[in-house]
Amino acid sequence: MAAAASLLSPFRSSSPSPPPPRQSSLTFVRAPSSIRSSVPSRLLFRPQSPQSTLKSSPISFLFSNNHCPSIISSSPFQKLIPDKLRSSFFTSAADSLFILLVSLILSFSVFISDVGPANAFVVTTPRKLQSDELSTIRLFQESTPSVVYITNLAIRQDAFTLDVLEVPQGSGSGFVWDKDGHIVTNYHVIRGASDLRVTLADQSVCEAKVVGFDRDKDVAVLYIDAPRDKLRPIPVGISADLLVGQRVYAIGNPFGLDHTLTTGVISGLRREISSAATGRPIQDVIQTDAAINPGNSGGPLLDSSGSLIGVNTAIYSPSGASSGVGFSIPVDTVSGIVEQLVKFGRVTRPILGIKFAPDQSVEQLGLSGVLVLDAPANGPAGKAGLQPTKRDAYGRLILGDIITSMNGKKVANGSDLYRILDQCKVGDTVTVEVLRGDHKEKFSVVLEPMPAES
């Protein structure tokens, strides 16, 4: 009975009521309208003094040191529970249920509330890029998989051990021409190589074979046996409609680094440079102020749409530093050469079949034109009857024919002769006008292909 009495004692009305809880509390209050406009559906937390109550507060909790939270006048349970039954046990159960419901409501409101940027506790400022910057970044990311890195290896013999080793003697850049594995680069990048390695954009290394090259135009084509899914051909554009001031982009691997991008504009068109291998002039070269550093040779020059417009080949620097005037072979010239190299393995460029004197020698004689030094009898010029320079029985020098025009176009030096030949094809018949002695003569010469190079 005593035990039962102890269990029922909490429900007796005569039992003393629990002491009032000490009011050290936190009150949840809704934010003012000025704040709610920027921070919607957000409750603010504010400490409340024991003596003050907030009539506008929809929910108030009082916390006691030794009891569960009890509901004060703002609680709807206050009117529903009679005074006789408001005991510590029942009140604790009701308060716990009420707290659970409120917690669920608050949690649900957090999930459904529209939290804008103003509600974020930590605001990260996004990186602001201009539209031209975004275009450049996109161009670099889309074009990089088409650019490769080429390593030129040469055989060297150690002076002490006499071991034969392959050592790097140069490097450069190139780009994927088609899905068949053809790589285009400069001839001077692969010149003198005993072995070539091509590094793709995914850092996979392939051994390369030389398909063919054109020393006069400084263009070479390689072949690699790589999966087709790793080969991304570069979009080929045209160079006939380029304009000075047009923005261009050069991608390569300078100094053996990873892919880099340099930008600039077209500084000039229809420039002429000499081939590094043969000294033969290359016409219609693109001049640009985009930096072409060592290792950029053979890389692509792109326009703003990401299309190939040239092959970076040289930089003229009076100081010897990597700052000067850059030159690129136009893509219209490169396309014709690559097609011939892929199809025939060599370039079928027409020739006259002569050897001529340096331009300075002719100028010293006070003449204008191309002095024929040698014209083999089995060559096109020899068959047509052109005479070379020779010596008589007494050792005196007898000048050969001096070419003054071809197909009606004036020939003042060797560059003019090459420029006219570049516009002709194998099998064409050209009219060559020469100065022989003190009179002029004309000859019809049938152009023949250039002999194969090894």
DRENGU-123267 format. One line per field, with one value per residue (C-alpha): x, y, z. Coordinates in Angstrom, 3 decimals. Each point is the difference from the previous one (the first is absolute). Example, Ala and Ser with C-alpha at 12.3 -4.5 7.8 and 13.67 -1.06 7.14 Angstrom:
x: [12.300;1.370]
y: [-4.500;3.440]
z: [7.800;-0.660]
This chain:
x: [0.000;2.854;1.458;-3.367;-0.366;3.391;-0.978;-3.345;1.368;0.891;-3.676;-1.402;-1.310;1.239;3.584;2.060;0.452;3.497;2.012;-0.174;2.810;2.761;-0.569;3.297;-1.326;0.298;-2.961;-0.642;-1.339;-0.833;2.213;-1.311;-1.536;3.064;2.178;-2.589;0.001;3.623;0.060;-3.345;-1.437;2.880;-0.270;2.376;1.304;0.003;0.698;-2.924;0.250;-1.866;-2.352;-0.921;-2.309;-0.609;-3.681;0.732;1.945;-1.974;2.054;1.867;1.989;1.166;2.816;0.428;3.029;-1.713;-3.119;-0.973;-1.174;-3.453;-2.408;-0.925;-2.953;0.623;-0.334;-3.383;0.284;-0.297;-3.807;-0.527;1.651;-1.924;1.766;-0.606;1.672;2.954;2.569;3.657;-0.471;-2.849;1.462;3.342;-1.698;-2.093;2.965;2.117;-2.710;-0.347;3.746;0.094;-2.781;1.638;3.346;-1.609;-1.734;3.215;1.967;-2.615;-0.011;3.765;-0.274;-2.883;1.227;1.532;3.569;1.490;3.529;-0.811;-0.686;3.344;2.365;3.138;-0.163;2.628;0.466;0.050;2.980;-0.985;1.334;-0.619;-1.561;3.263;1.808;-2.602;0.380;3.770;-0.266;-2.507;2.219;3.031;-1.917;-1.481;3.230;2.498;-0.861;1.046;3.508;2.874;3.560;2.795;3.393;2.903;2.461;3.430;2.533;3.172;3.002;1.550;3.652;1.152;-2.221;-0.727;-3.627;-2.574;-2.701;-3.078;0.013;-2.530;1.371;-3.085;-3.708;-2.983;-3.729;-2.425;-3.679;-2.275;-1.012;-2.418;-1.308;2.464;2.842;1.686;1.807;1.097;3.033;3.006;2.792;2.679;-1.602;0.739;3.159;2.845;-2.117;0.716;-3.134;-3.092;-2.446;-3.409;-1.703;-3.774;-2.181;-0.667;3.798;0.127;3.185;0.081;2.866;-0.312;1.066;0.750;-2.544;1.647;1.259;0.435;3.269;-0.763;-3.177;1.159;-2.913;0.124;-2.610;0.386;-2.027;-0.831;-1.845;-2.436;-3.627;-2.436;-1.803;3.213;0.396;-1.945;0.719;0.279;-2.603;1.624;-0.882;1.169;2.606;-0.990;-2.454;2.074;0.187;2.642;-1.088;-1.891;0.495;2.004;1.030;3.145;0.050;3.151;2.423;2.765;3.079;-1.528;-2.776;-3.632;-2.359;0.170;-1.953;1.211;-2.221;0.521;-1.165;0.989;2.656;0.488;-0.906;1.768;3.399;2.915;2.575;2.685;-0.159;2.356;1.077;0.436;-0.220;-2.817;-2.520;-3.387;-2.666;-3.223;1.241;-2.115;1.724;-1.290;0.979;-1.118;3.037;1.566;2.518;2.462;-2.140;-3.000;1.293;-2.375;-2.942;-3.263;-0.962;-3.766;-2.589;-2.706;-2.224;2.715;0.745;3.539;1.306;3.753;2.916;2.385;3.463;2.412;0.633;2.339;1.726;2.929;0.982;-0.201;-2.683;-3.461;-1.468;-0.300;-2.115;-1.677;-0.811;-2.411;-0.361;-3.549;-2.341;-0.832;3.634;0.207;-3.162;1.302;3.345;-1.550;-2.344;2.926;2.127;-2.784;-0.845;3.433;2.473;1.642;-0.826;-0.181;1.177;1.024;3.590;1.998;2.968;2.622;2.449;0.325;2.460;-0.687;-1.819;2.959;2.240;-2.396;-0.346;3.788;-0.056;-2.485;-2.690;-3.521;-1.274;1.001;3.384;-0.033;3.059;-0.929;-2.670;0.358;-0.705;-2.624;-1.846;-2.890;2.148;2.804;-2.467;-1.421;3.459;0.944;3.753;1.882;3.006;3.333;3.660;1.703;3.262;1.987;-1.872;-2.029;-3.509;-2.804;-3.299;-2.991;-3.545;-1.583;-3.723;-1.826;-3.635;-2.258;-3.484;0.210;0.758;3.210;2.685;2.390;1.370;-0.339;-3.028;-1.909;0.860;-1.182;-3.152;-0.957;0.813;-2.224;-2.933;0.729;-0.600;1.989;-0.349;-0.705;1.857;1.454;1.622;3.408;1.656;3.781;2.775;2.745;2.942;-1.470;-3.305;-3.107;-1.431;-3.136;-0.255;-2.938;0.714;-2.143;0.052;0.887;-0.545;2.586;2.018;-0.828;1.807;1.223]
y: [0.000;2.319;-0.660;0.663;3.143;1.152;-0.625;1.831;2.885;2.090;0.102;1.204;3.545;0.500;-0.546;3.139;1.501;0.012;3.137;2.532;-0.473;2.521;2.024;-0.008;-0.585;0.585;1.346;-0.735;3.160;0.705;2.528;3.490;0.635;1.910;-3.056;-2.508;1.678;-0.999;-3.130;-1.782;-2.481;0.336;-0.073;2.047;-0.982;2.582;-0.405;0.855;1.292;-1.843;2.923;0.842;-1.857;0.680;0.217;-0.270;-3.213;-3.005;-2.535;0.395;-2.591;0.246;-2.199;-1.215;-1.496;-3.140;-0.364;-0.435;3.099;1.203;1.889;3.524;2.114;0.062;-3.782;-1.365;-2.848;2.495;0.228;-3.693;-1.410;0.415;1.281;-3.210;-2.149;2.287;-2.205;-0.357;-3.363;1.033;3.413;-1.499;-2.374;2.776;2.329;-2.685;-0.644;3.717;0.441;-2.900;1.537;3.412;-1.540;-1.810;3.191;2.006;-2.706;-0.174;3.792;0.012;-2.495;1.742;3.560;1.795;0.677;2.672;1.397;2.415;-2.926;-1.680;0.129;-0.213;1.803;-0.947;2.629;-1.704;0.643;2.641;-0.548;2.096;-1.489;0.162;-1.798;-2.761;-0.356;-0.307;-2.601;-2.005;0.156;-1.238;-2.862;-1.148;0.304;-1.460;-3.684;0.563;1.307;-2.446;0.213;-1.378;-1.146;-0.332;-2.728;-0.497;-2.796;0.973;-2.138;0.458;1.032;-2.144;-3.099;0.051;-0.788;1.155;2.095;1.874;3.521;2.806;2.556;2.117;0.280;1.747;-0.054;-1.445;-0.663;-2.863;0.270;-2.944;-3.105;-2.194;1.143;2.671;2.741;3.288;1.944;1.954;-1.721;1.629;-1.636;-3.513;0.741;-2.409;-2.228;-3.702;-0.504;2.077;-0.102;1.631;0.811;0.373;2.210;-2.865;-0.374;-3.312;-0.345;-1.517;-0.725;1.954;-0.743;2.621;-0.089;2.786;3.555;3.107;1.709;3.030;0.831;-1.381;-2.453;-3.652;-2.723;-2.795;-3.136;-1.504;-3.224;1.227;-0.844;2.084;1.151;1.732;1.910;3.223;1.696;3.744;1.983;1.280;3.521;2.215;2.747;1.821;2.338;0.950;3.642;2.004;0.586;-3.284;-1.759;-3.230;-2.648;-2.150;-3.297;-2.029;-1.540;2.569;-1.177;-3.459;1.278;-1.015;1.661;3.773;2.723;3.316;2.594;2.855;1.446;-0.315;2.650;-0.509;-2.196;-1.245;0.114;-1.996;-1.957;-2.486;-3.686;-0.956;-3.117;1.134;3.780;-0.107;2.784;-0.772;2.396;1.312;-0.565;1.294;2.442;0.086;1.509;-3.128;-1.363;-2.992;-1.350;-2.867;-3.123;1.773;-0.793;-2.272;0.945;1.392;3.625;0.315;2.647;1.001;-2.906;-2.569;-0.806;-0.549;2.929;-0.622;-2.022;1.853;-0.296;2.761;3.127;2.751;1.545;2.405;-0.505;-3.791;-0.065;-1.505;3.406;1.219;-0.516;-3.387;-1.662;-2.774;-1.933;0.574;-2.944;0.215;-0.784;-2.689;-1.795;-0.560;-1.263;-2.374;-1.500;-0.804;-1.398;-2.255;-1.222;-0.265;0.317;2.965;3.346;0.096;3.587;1.123;0.992;1.538;-2.244;2.713;1.308;3.768;2.452;2.003;3.253;2.003;-1.345;1.135;3.428;0.411;-0.565;2.806;-2.336;-0.882;-3.554;-3.572;-1.186;-3.669;-1.778;-3.542;-1.516;-3.806;-1.372;-2.428;2.766;2.141;3.107;-2.048;-1.719;3.381;1.368;2.321;0.453;-0.169;2.018;-1.543;0.733;0.040;-1.646;2.844;-0.166;3.100;0.053;0.009;1.027;-2.170;1.093;2.566;-0.605;3.328;-1.104;-3.060;-0.138;3.736;0.708;1.814;-1.989;2.268;-2.553;-3.567;0.778;1.175;-3.216;-2.174;2.046;-0.591;-3.717;-0.402;1.064;-2.689;-3.750;-2.960;-0.395;3.675;1.659;3.374;2.635;1.024;3.157;0.207;2.438;-1.746;2.256;3.240;-1.339;-1.626;-3.392;-1.949;-3.686;-2.310;-2.176;-2.939;-0.095;-3.311;-1.241;0.491;-3.167;-2.028;0.958;-2.462]
z: [0.000;0.762;-3.416;-1.626;1.971;-1.130;-3.623;0.299;2.006;-3.044;-1.051;3.335;-0.016;3.523;-1.057;-0.070;-3.476;-1.415;0.567;-2.801;-2.476;-0.168;-3.154;-1.787;-3.485;-3.701;-1.921;-3.656;-1.605;-3.603;-1.706;-0.735;-3.365;-1.213;0.595;-1.194;-3.411;-0.551;2.145;-0.534;2.485;2.411;3.813;2.049;3.453;2.760;3.728;2.309;3.520;2.747;0.635;-3.578;-2.338;-3.664;-0.854;-3.735;0.517;-1.256;1.947;3.250;1.930;3.578;1.153;3.555;1.652;1.292;-2.123;-3.613;-1.857;1.007;-2.188;0.974;-0.902;-3.728;-0.214;-1.144;2.548;2.858;-0.332;-0.701;3.121;3.295;3.036;1.929;-2.659;-0.644;1.598;-0.752;-1.760;-2.293;-0.645;-0.983;-2.434;-1.558;-0.251;-1.618;-2.581;-0.688;-0.357;-2.482;-2.099;-0.039;-0.967;-2.913;-1.149;0.174;-1.831;-2.742;-0.383;-0.500;-2.864;-1.786;0.516;-2.938;1.081;-2.215;-0.159;2.819;2.367;-0.479;2.969;-2.227;-3.332;-2.617;-2.669;-3.414;-2.262;-2.507;-3.526;-3.048;-3.098;-1.968;2.829;0.007;-3.789;0.304;2.764;-2.014;-3.111;1.934;1.620;-3.311;-2.026;2.477;-0.725;-3.626;0.843;0.605;1.265;-2.216;1.282;-2.439;1.020;-1.527;0.332;1.831;0.942;3.404;-0.334;2.959;-0.040;-3.768;0.843;-2.521;1.634;-1.123;1.364;-0.599;-2.412;-0.405;0.531;-1.426;-0.413;-2.509;-0.459;-1.021;-3.641;-0.318;1.752;-1.927;2.260;-2.151;1.926;-1.617;1.197;-1.296;-1.867;2.145;3.056;-1.317;-1.984;0.778;2.247;0.359;2.080;0.662;2.920;0.043;3.314;-0.234;2.164;2.448;0.486;-1.890;-2.086;-3.498;-2.360;-3.231;-3.565;-2.632;-2.833;-1.972;0.189;-2.076;0.850;-2.152;1.916;3.386;0.309;1.074;0.558;2.572;0.675;3.385;0.753;2.652;0.808;-1.990;3.128;1.157;-3.274;-0.352;-3.352;0.083;-1.992;-3.195;-1.106;-2.852;-0.115;-3.196;1.752;3.056;1.056;1.804;3.591;0.236;3.334;-0.099;2.528;0.039;1.917;0.581;2.467;0.508;1.883;0.419;2.251;-0.173;-2.452;0.080;-1.730;-1.340;-1.612;-2.381;-3.275;-3.642;-0.485;-3.742;-2.947;-3.123;1.655;-1.364;1.988;-0.948;0.773;2.812;-1.922;-3.607;0.090;-2.544;0.608;1.497;-1.249;1.537;3.547;2.897;2.345;3.582;3.321;1.903;1.838;-1.769;2.485;-0.570;-0.059;-1.551;-3.490;-1.853;2.181;-1.343;-0.439;0.520;-0.653;2.480;-1.091;0.757;-3.656;-1.294;-2.050;0.153;1.327;2.311;-1.494;1.005;2.000;-1.111;2.995;-0.429;3.633;-0.127;2.688;-0.361;-0.753;-3.527;-3.091;-0.368;-3.305;-0.929;-3.241;-1.334;0.183;-3.714;-0.780;2.678;-1.157;-3.511;1.272;2.552;-2.581;-2.290;2.811;1.264;-3.501;-1.630;2.883;-1.687;-1.559;-3.774;-0.343;-3.511;-0.682;-2.848;0.668;0.390;2.564;0.132;1.496;3.182;-0.563;1.300;-2.771;-2.701;1.594;-0.007;-3.757;-0.366;-1.296;1.053;-0.208;0.861;-1.275;-0.999;1.428;-0.980;-2.232;-0.244;-3.439;1.376;1.861;-1.241;-0.665;-1.607;-2.303;-1.029;-0.890;2.855;0.342;3.341;1.133;-1.071;-0.708;-3.369;-0.962;1.571;3.352;-0.618;1.474;-2.532;1.562;-0.652;-0.773;2.293;0.511;-0.122;-0.175;0.108;-1.484;-0.508;3.690;0.828;1.809;1.922;2.470;1.202;2.145;-3.052;-1.818;2.885;0.397;-3.636;0.198;3.046;-2.168;-2.582;-0.084;-1.156;-3.761;-0.695;-2.862;0.890;-2.184;1.296;-1.318;0.461;-0.671;-1.954;-0.705;-1.252;-1.319;1.406;-0.851;1.003;0.783;0.757;3.026;1.141;3.816;1.635;3.575;2.631;0.587;3.099;3.207;2.578]
